[in-house]
């Protein structure tokens, strides 16, 4: 079984986000960048399939500028066998990403595509679903447990009423949640080896993709500052404030 995993370069999850002074986006200059945490979990799941003998190859792919090669080398250090860099701008919309992955699926013919359910920079949570529709493949989203049996991926996902189990016939698409696993930390020898490993380079035009932008970010701004709480001396004073200041009581 061949597994394709998409990884995205994002601002590190532990870095305090700063909005650019012009409100056009998030400040990334001199900011630590890392692999999207959901994609790390997807990659870990794929690597464990190879280690258990259920998969033969993991291909990590990232779409973006040259800087994404840093995350691809992290993927190689973690255990991916191959890495593909698709050169593109950093702000592609989910549909373009899905179409690019569709073209790559036609080229690589994977049996399984594993994605993080969303990227922490835009929280779109759309690419996996769009890829499933374009491919006509079965899919399971927000997966928190995964096993394979009789040519099917059996996925468990959390829903409002409890847990739901789905059997996805392969080839299929899985998008994973944070509870699926704890990603490994690459060892130093693997990191050094990954620095010398080749990364296949492609462009959108190589895959027949045109980056049409249908979405435009109008403004990014900080959340409103929360006002501090106040201490009251009695229940009657609390009721008075709720009535007159908060407007929550008749």
ZIBELBEL-V135469 format. One record per residue. N is the residue number from 0. RES is the residue in one small letter. NEAR is the number of other ideal C-beta (glycine too) atoms within 8 Angstrom. D_LAST is the distance of its C-alpha to the last C-alpha in whole Angstrom. Layout:
N/RES/NEAR/D_LAST + N/RES/NEAR/D_LAST
This chain:
0/x/9/64 + 1/x/12/63 + 2/x/16/60 + 3/x/14/58 + 4/x/17/55 + 5/x/16/54 + 6/x/17/52 + 7/x/15/50 + 8/x/14/51 + 9/x/12/47 + 10/x/13/46 + 11/x/9/46 + 12/x/8/43 + 13/x/3/43 + 14/x/8/44 + 15/x/3/41 + 16/x/7/40 + 17/x/7/41 + 18/x/11/40 + 19/x/10/43 + 20/x/4/43 + 21/x/4/43 + 22/x/8/40 + 23/x/7/42 + 24/x/8/42 + 25/x/10/42 + 26/x/9/45 + 27/x/7/48 + 28/x/4/51 + 29/x/2/52 + 30/x/10/49 + 31/x/6/50 + 32/x/11/50 + 33/x/11/51 + 34/x/13/51 + 35/x/14/47 + 36/x/11/46 + 37/x/15/46 + 38/x/15/49 + 39/x/12/51 + 40/x/15/50 + 41/x/17/51 + 42/x/18/54 + 43/x/14/54 + 44/x/14/54 + 45/x/15/57 + 46/x/13/59 + 47/x/9/59 + 48/x/13/60 + 49/x/15/63 + 50/x/7/64 + 51/x/6/63 + 52/x/4/66 + 53/x/7/63 + 54/x/12/64 + 55/x/5/66 + 56/x/9/65 + 57/x/15/62 + 58/x/15/61 + 59/x/15/59 + 60/x/14/58 + 61/x/17/56 + 62/x/11/55 + 63/x/13/55 + 64/x/8/57 + 65/x/6/60 + 66/x/8/57 + 67/x/14/56 + 68/x/11/60 + 69/x/9/58 + 70/x/14/56 + 71/x/15/59 + 72/x/14/61 + 73/x/11/58 + 74/x/15/58 + 75/x/14/62 + 76/x/12/62 + 77/x/13/60 + 78/x/11/62 + 79/x/14/62 + 80/x/7/65 + 81/x/9/65 + 82/x/16/63 + 83/x/14/62 + 84/x/14/61 + 85/x/14/60 + 86/x/10/60 + 87/x/12/57 + 88/x/7/54 + 89/x/7/51 + 90/x/6/49 + 91/x/12/50 + 92/x/9/47 + 93/x/10/46 + 94/x/9/48 + 95/x/12/51 + 96/x/12/51 + 97/x/13/51 + 98/x/10/54 + 99/x/15/56 + 100/x/14/56 + 101/x/11/57 + 102/x/11/60 + 103/x/13/61 + 104/x/13/60 + 105/x/7/63 + 106/x/7/65 + 107/x/9/65 + 108/x/7/64 + 109/x/11/62 + 110/x/9/61 + 111/x/16/57 + 112/x/17/55 + 113/x/14/52 + 114/x/16/50 + 115/x/15/47 + 116/x/12/44 + 117/x/9/42 + 118/x/12/43 + 119/x/10/41 + 120/x/9/42 + 121/x/5/40 + 122/x/7/39 + 123/x/8/40 + 124/x/7/41 + 125/x/9/43 + 126/x/12/47 + 127/x/15/47 + 128/x/11/46 + 129/x/11/48 + 130/x/17/51 + 131/x/12/51 + 132/x/7/50 + 133/x/9/53 + 134/x/10/55 + 135/x/5/55 + 136/x/10/54 + 137/x/8/52 + 138/x/13/50 + 139/x/13/47 + 140/x/9/44 + 141/x/9/42 + 142/x/15/45 + 143/x/10/45 + 144/x/8/48 + 145/x/12/51 + 146/x/6/55 + 147/x/8/57 + 148/x/6/60 + 149/x/3/62 + 150/x/5/61 + 151/x/10/58 + 152/x/13/55 + 153/x/12/52 + 154/x/13/49 + 155/x/12/46 + 156/x/13/43 + 157/x/10/39 + 158/x/7/37 + 159/x/2/33 + 160/x/3/35 + 161/x/5/38 + 162/x/7/41 + 163/x/8/43 + 164/x/7/47 + 165/x/9/48 + 166/x/8/52 + 167/x/14/53 + 168/x/7/57 + 169/x/10/58 + 170/x/8/59 + 171/x/13/55 + 172/x/16/52 + 173/x/18/50 + 174/x/15/47 + 175/x/16/46 + 176/x/12/43 + 177/x/6/43 + 178/x/6/44 + 179/x/12/47 + 180/x/7/49 + 181/x/4/50 + 182/x/9/52 + 183/x/8/55 + 184/x/4/56 + 185/x/10/60 + 186/x/7/63 + 187/x/6/65 + 188/x/6/68 + 189/x/12/66 + 190/x/11/64 + 191/x/8/67 + 192/x/10/69 + 193/x/12/66 + 194/x/7/66 + 195/x/5/70 + 196/x/9/69 + 197/x/3/69 + 198/x/10/66 + 199/x/8/67 + 200/x/7/65 + 201/x/9/64 + 202/x/9/63 + 203/x/11/60 + 204/x/6/63 + 205/x/6/65 + 206/x/12/63 + 207/x/5/63 + 208/x/10/59 + 209/x/4/58 + 210/x/9/55 + 211/x/5/53 + 212/x/8/49 + 213/x/5/47 + 214/x/5/44 + 215/x/4/43 + 216/x/8/41 + 217/x/3/39 + 218/x/6/38 + 219/x/9/37 + 220/x/6/35 + 221/x/4/33 + 222/x/4/30 + 223/x/4/27 + 224/x/4/27 + 225/x/4/25 + 226/x/4/23 + 227/x/4/24 + 228/x/4/22 + 229/x/5/21 + 230/x/4/22 + 231/x/7/20 + 232/x/4/21 + 233/x/6/19 + 234/x/5/16 + 235/x/6/14 + 236/x/9/15 + 237/x/9/14 + 238/x/9/10 + 239/x/8/10 + 240/x/11/12 + 241/x/10/9 + 242/x/11/6 + 243/x/6/9 + 244/x/6/12 + 245/x/7/11 + 246/x/6/8 + 247/x/5/7 + 248/x/7/4 + 249/x/2/0
